[in-house]
Amino acid sequence: MAVEQFWFGDPSLRQFGILRNTDTKKGSKGVLFFPGLAETKAGPVFLFTRIAHVLPTFLPVLQFDYACWGDSEGEMEESSLEGLIESARLAVKVLQQRAGCEEFLFIGHGVGNWIAATIGQWYAKSSLIMLLPYASPFNKDDFLLQTLIEKKDNTPHVLLDTGRSDQWQRGGAMRTLFCKLGADHYTTKGIVIREQLLNDIADIDAKKLLRNHTGSLLEFHPQDQNALAFLAHQQSIALPFEDSYLTNPYNCDFIVEQTCAWIQKECESVL
């Protein structure tokens, strides 16, 4: 399997991607990972990279960074939900063009779950794997978020700086909120994002997105926290150990094993 690193997308705001490609014929399935807020293409605790390394070698696999995040060009405070979705759309196009894929397996975490579900609406032949999805992450008027507001004279946008808060204790409201979005491992170091980005994320209608999804769906969730219980057509797997932060190595091993087994079955079902 050949491994290729490259830039793609808008020449003025290039995105970085890593493609593990095969010699499969056009029409094959391809795998694409959707990071959470502030996460890189490696995923939470390098989970995306671990999965990519052990997937069947006949599957092309693309990991990428959204514009303004990770190794891609741009600044985090320039990021918008529309921009994240456009970055993901361009990544799917890259997988189509470079690997000839016509069917897709989308794997997401945090906000990446809902970006994947949004993109999945445009591709009928797509399956979803969702890592710890949430149904409603927060209230836009949450007073905790107001403590993060930072005014800057050189931008028309209201910015939130997570480094301004000291409420990041494990199990605390602020950390739990950003953990759902996928930014748990970056919050105490400080990320600066537009308030509008969080407002738009809060407006995502998770139930509508998934009820419109016609493909296969696999969901991993913490024990007693199945956010997608309203869906009748998903396969739901509870993590063996209580863990909302994906820091338990046994849970991560479990996710890798179960994800690969599920993907293998998905591929066999169309052969």
SETIZA-11956 format. One line per 8 residues: their letters; for each residue x, y, z of C-alpha. Coordinates in Angstrom, 1 decimal. Layout:
BEGIN
a> X:Y:Z  ...
This chain:
BEGIN
maveqfwf> 0.0:0.0:0.0  1.4:3.4:-1.0  1.3:6.3:1.5  1.1:9.8:0.0  1.2:13.2:1.8  0.0:16.2:-0.1  -1.7:19.6:-0.1  -5.2:20.0:-1.6
gdpslrqf> -8.1:22.5:-1.8  -8.0:26.3:-2.2  -4.5:27.4:-3.1  -4.8:30.3:-0.7  -5.9:28.1:2.2  -4.4:24.7:1.5  -5.4:21.5:3.4  -3.0:18.7:4.4
gilrntdt> -3.9:15.1:3.8  -2.4:11.6:4.1  -3.7:8.9:1.7  -3.0:5.2:2.0  -3.9:4.0:-1.4  -4.2:0.6:-3.1  -4.4:-0.8:-6.6  -8.1:-1.6:-6.2
kkgskgvl> -10.4:-1.0:-9.2  -12.5:2.1:-9.6  -15.7:1.8:-7.7  -14.1:0.6:-4.4  -15.0:1.7:-1.0  -12.9:4.4:0.7  -12.5:5.4:4.3  -12.4:9.0:5.5
ffpglaet> -11.8:10.3:9.0  -13.5:13.4:10.4  -11.7:15.0:13.4  -13.6:16.8:16.2  -13.2:20.4:17.1  -9.5:21.3:17.4  -8.4:17.7:16.7  -5.9:16.8:14.0
kagpvflf> -6.1:14.1:11.4  -4.7:11.7:14.0  -8.0:11.8:15.9  -8.5:11.6:19.7  -5.4:10.1:21.3  -4.2:9.0:17.8  -7.2:6.7:17.4  -7.8:7.5:13.8
triahvlp> -4.2:6.7:12.9  -4.4:3.4:14.8  -7.5:2.4:13.0  -6.0:3.4:9.6  -3.0:1.3:10.2  -5.0:-1.9:10.7  -7.8:-1.6:8.2  -7.9:-4.1:5.4
tflpvlqf> -5.2:-3.2:2.8  -7.7:-3.2:-0.1  -9.3:0.0:1.3  -8.0:3.4:0.4  -7.9:5.6:3.6  -7.7:9.4:3.8  -6.8:11.4:6.9  -6.9:15.2:6.6
dyacwgds> -6.9:18.4:8.6  -9.7:20.9:8.2  -8.6:24.3:6.9  -7.4:26.5:9.8  -6.5:23.4:12.0  -3.7:20.9:12.3  -1.1:21.1:9.6  -3.5:22.8:7.2
egemeess> -3.1:26.5:6.4  -5.1:29.2:8.2  -5.7:30.3:11.8  -8.1:28.7:14.2  -10.0:31.9:14.9  -10.8:32.1:11.1  -12.7:28.7:11.3  -16.4:28.5:10.7
legliesa> -18.8:25.5:10.5  -19.4:26.3:6.8  -15.6:26.2:6.3  -15.3:22.8:8.2  -18.0:21.3:6.0  -16.4:22.6:2.9  -13.0:21.2:4.0  -14.6:17.8:4.4
rlavkvlq> -16.4:18.0:1.1  -13.1:18.7:-0.6  -11.5:15.8:1.2  -14.2:13.4:-0.2  -13.5:14.8:-3.7  -9.8:14.0:-3.2  -10.6:10.4:-2.2  -12.8:10.1:-5.3
qragceef> -10.2:11.5:-7.7  -7.1:9.9:-6.3  -8.5:6.5:-5.4  -11.5:6.2:-7.6  -13.9:5.6:-4.7  -17.6:5.7:-5.3  -18.7:4.4:-1.8  -17.6:5.7:1.5
lfighgvg> -17.1:4.8:5.1  -17.0:8.0:7.2  -15.6:7.8:10.8  -16.1:10.8:13.0  -15.5:12.0:16.6  -17.0:15.0:18.4  -18.2:17.7:15.9  -16.7:15.4:13.2
nwiaatig> -19.6:13.0:13.7  -22.0:15.7:12.5  -19.8:16.9:9.7  -19.6:13.3:8.5  -23.4:13.0:8.8  -23.9:16.2:6.9  -21.5:15.1:4.1  -23.2:11.7:4.1
qwyakssl> -26.5:13.3:2.9  -24.8:14.0:-0.4  -23.5:10.5:-0.9  -26.2:7.8:-0.9  -23.6:5.1:-0.8  -22.0:6.0:2.6  -21.8:4.4:6.0  -21.1:6.1:9.3
imllpyas> -19.1:5.1:12.3  -19.6:7.6:15.1  -17.3:7.8:18.2  -19.1:9.1:21.3  -21.7:11.2:19.4  -23.8:13.7:21.4  -27.4:14.7:20.6  -27.3:18.2:22.1
pfnkddfl> -23.9:19.6:23.2  -24.8:22.8:25.0  -27.1:25.8:25.2  -25.8:28.8:23.2  -26.6:31.1:26.2  -24.6:29.0:28.7  -23.0:31.4:31.1  -19.8:29.3:31.1
lqtliekk> -19.2:30.2:27.5  -19.5:33.9:28.3  -16.5:33.7:30.6  -14.4:32.8:27.6  -15.2:35.9:25.5  -12.2:37.9:24.4  -12.5:41.2:22.5  -10.0:41.9:19.8
dntphvll> -9.9:45.2:17.9  -8.7:43.7:14.7  -11.6:41.4:14.0  -15.4:41.9:13.7  -16.0:38.5:15.3  -16.6:37.8:19.0  -13.9:35.3:20.0  -13.8:32.7:22.7
dtgrsdqw> -10.4:31.8:24.3  -10.6:28.6:26.2  -7.3:29.5:28.0  -9.2:32.2:29.9  -11.0:29.7:32.1  -9.8:27.7:35.0  -12.8:25.4:35.1  -11.2:22.4:33.4
qrggamrt> -11.3:19.9:36.3  -12.2:16.4:35.2  -15.9:16.0:35.2  -16.5:19.8:35.3  -19.1:21.4:33.1  -16.7:23.2:30.8  -14.5:20.2:30.2  -17.4:18.0:29.6
lfcklgad> -18.8:20.4:27.1  -15.6:20.7:25.0  -15.0:17.0:25.4  -18.3:16.4:23.5  -17.1:18.6:20.7  -13.7:16.8:20.5  -11.5:19.6:21.9  -10.9:18.2:25.4
hyttkgiv> -7.2:17.6:24.9  -6.6:21.2:23.8  -8.8:23.3:26.0  -6.5:24.0:28.9  -3.7:25.0:26.5  -6.0:27.5:25.0  -7.8:27.6:21.6  -9.3:30.7:20.2
ireqllnd> -12.5:30.3:18.1  -15.4:32.4:16.9  -18.4:32.5:19.1  -20.4:32.1:15.9  -18.8:28.7:15.3  -20.1:27.4:18.6  -23.5:28.9:17.9  -23.7:27.2:14.6
iadidakk> -22.6:23.9:16.1  -25.3:24.2:18.7  -27.9:24.6:15.9  -27.0:21.3:14.3  -30.2:19.1:14.2  -28.6:15.8:15.0  -31.9:13.8:14.9  -32.8:15.2:11.5
llrnhtgs> -29.4:14.5:10.0  -29.4:10.8:11.1  -33.1:10.2:10.3  -32.2:11.1:6.8  -29.3:8.8:6.7  -30.1:5.6:4.7  -26.7:3.8:5.0  -25.3:1.6:7.7
llefhpqd> -24.4:3.2:11.0  -22.2:2.1:13.9  -22.1:4.1:17.2  -19.8:3.7:20.1  -21.0:5.3:23.4  -20.1:5.4:27.1  -22.0:3.1:29.3  -25.6:4.4:30.0
qnalafla> -25.1:7.3:27.6  -26.6:6.2:24.3  -27.3:9.6:22.6  -28.7:7.9:19.5  -31.3:5.7:21.2  -33.9:7.4:19.1  -32.6:5.7:16.0  -33.9:2.2:15.0
hqqsialp> -31.4:1.4:12.3  -28.1:1.8:14.0  -25.8:-0.7:15.6  -24.8:0.6:19.1  -21.8:-0.6:21.1  -21.2:0.5:24.7  -17.6:0.9:25.7  -16.5:-1.9:28.2
fedsyltn> -15.2:0.7:30.7  -16.7:4.0:31.8  -14.9:6.6:29.8  -16.2:9.8:28.3  -12.8:11.2:27.4  -11.4:8.2:25.4  -8.4:8.1:27.7  -8.8:4.4:28.8
pyncdfiv> -6.4:2.4:26.6  -8.6:-0.7:26.8  -11.5:1.2:25.4  -9.4:2.5:22.6  -8.2:-1.0:21.8  -11.8:-2.1:21.8  -12.8:0.6:19.4  -10.0:-0.3:17.0
eqtcawiq> -10.9:-4.0:17.1  -14.7:-3.5:16.7  -14.3:-0.9:14.0  -12.1:-3.0:11.8  -14.4:-6.0:12.3  -17.5:-4.0:11.3  -15.8:-2.5:8.3  -14.7:-6.0:7.2
kecesvl> -18.3:-7.2:7.3  -19.5:-4.1:5.4  -17.1:-4.8:2.6  -18.0:-8.5:2.5  -21.7:-7.7:2.3  -21.2:-6.0:-1.1  -18.8:-8.6:-2.6
